[in-house]
Amino acid sequence: MEKTSKQYDQVIRKARDIFIKKMKDYGSAWRVLRMPSFTDQMYIKASRIRQLQESQERKVDESEVPEFLGLINYAAMALIQLDKGVAEQPDMSLDEAAKLYDQKIAQAKVLMMAKNHDYGEAWRDMRISSITDLIIQKLYRVKQIEENQGQTRISEGIDANYLDIINYAVFALILMMEKDQNS
C-alpha cells in the first residue's frame, strides 16, 4: 500500500498544480456555482472520458488524462462548496482555496487508504472503462440525492460520492501511468 500512497500523491500533485494555475488565471469564480452545476460539470467530463474510450476514431488527439484530473479538481471544489455554501461572487483567496483543497484531498486519501486496506487493492484488477462507469454511476446517484433535496434514507450522502469520485479518478490515472510505463 506504500506504492499506492506514493502514486496517489504523484497524481494529486498534477491535479493540484492545475488547480493552483487555474486559480491564478480565474480566481475563485467557481465559488458562484450551485451544487448541481458541479455535478453537471463532472458529468460532462465523465461522459467525455467514456466517449473517448468508446471511439475508434478521434478527430482531435486527446486523452482521458486531463478529464480525470478535472474530475479530481471539480470534486474537491464541490466538497469545499458543500462546506462553505455558494458565494454571490468570487470570495476566496488562492491561499485559502489551496488550504481547503489540501484538506479535502487529505480526507479523500484517508478514505482511500481505509477502503484500499479492506478491499485489498481490488481496483488494480479493474478496467479503466469500469472505473469510468462507476464515476458516472456516482454522478447519477448525486443527481438523485440533489433531486431529493440532499436527503437519503439509507445511502451515503453527496460528500461521500464526491470523495469516491476523487479516488476513482486517481485510480484510473494510476492505472494509466502504469500502462504507459510498461509499454
Order of alpha helices (4+ residues) and beta strands (2+ residues): alpha-alpha-alpha-alpha-alpha-alpha
